[in-house]
Amino acid sequence: MSIQVVRTPDGWWVESGTLLHRVDTDADTTAGLLADRSAVQRAAARAAAAPDSGLSAGEAELLSPVTTPCRVVAQMVNYRSHAVDSGFDPDTVPPAFFRKASGSVSGPYQDIVRPQHVRFLDYEVELGLVMGADLPVGTEVTDAALSQYVAALVVANDVSARDLQLPKTQFYESKSYPTFTPLGPRLLLVDADDLARLPDLRLTLKVNGTTRQDRTTTDMIVRPARALSLLARFQTLQPGDVLLTGTPGGTALKSPGRLLTTLAALLPPHKRWQKFFARQQANPDYLKDGDAVTARIATDDGALDLGEQRTVVRAR
């Protein structure tokens, strides 16, 4: 059974309804908390026994439930709808990974800070897998063994500066500025039965109340167990590290279409990007200062609920 855990400046708490119940642990990192699962279970038992006693969740300052430093690894183009939006064939697009700086991690209600030189800021709601055990190079992960490695789930927004990402083919810089990876609000601790319901999770993202992204994880191309196996060919993961599993369609950035792409390929690179971003100026979906972004992941029946993060974009 899943357990909802949040982090505040005062420590770790089990969330039950509108109240928080302290986890009695010395852990000051996510890895340490996951290693002290018995303390979390005791707090959950106290919450069940005394559901009306606890700290009001509305009074708490919630931090990212994933502490840093940690590895933040992400899958690229891993939803069929996003592949189509991006001009790829979802049946042939190859699995790919990239890294984000852990300095980009921020809390679920912190502002997203847009650097002055970034004009085309985009959003990507993603399901984050939080590791609870070492994943050595060479590990093969099966669906049945997934719970041996994945201890928790978290809402993520892979904020992206498209005007840096595309011309420079520079994923690391364009996605690693401070506040470009809001995580939380909850760390949803899960077991094998919960992970069996991963296909039922729905990812939604709204900007100023308007829905931009809304898909379940059945739209995924490479599912978590296979993704971890592919990643473990070359990358070690440790407890507290995070794998972001891709975003569904609906981002501001979309392919201009096959004809325009073919014609653009005839131009020198600097001219090609100059024309591309000139067209993007007319796209109203990129994030602007003052925009409110909400991202939520849950099953439709509420049995698994990772919560909703709310962030506001502002200029640096």
Secondary structure, 3 states (H helix, E strand, C coil): CCEEEEEECCEEEEEECCEEEECCCCCCCHHHHHHCHHHHHHHHHHHHHCCCCCEEHHHCCCECCCCCCCCEEEECCCEHHHHHHCCCCCCCCCCCEEEECHHHEECCCCCEEECCCCCCEECCEEEEEEECCCECCCCCCCCCCHHHCEEEEEEEECCEEHHHHHHHCCHHHHCCCCCCEEECCCEEECCHHHHCCHHHEEEEEEECCEEEEEEEHHHECCCHHHHHHHHCCCCCECCCCEEECCCCCCCCCCCCCHHHHHHHCCCCHHHHHHHHHHHHCCCCCCECCCCEEEEEEEECCCCCEEEEEEEEEEEC
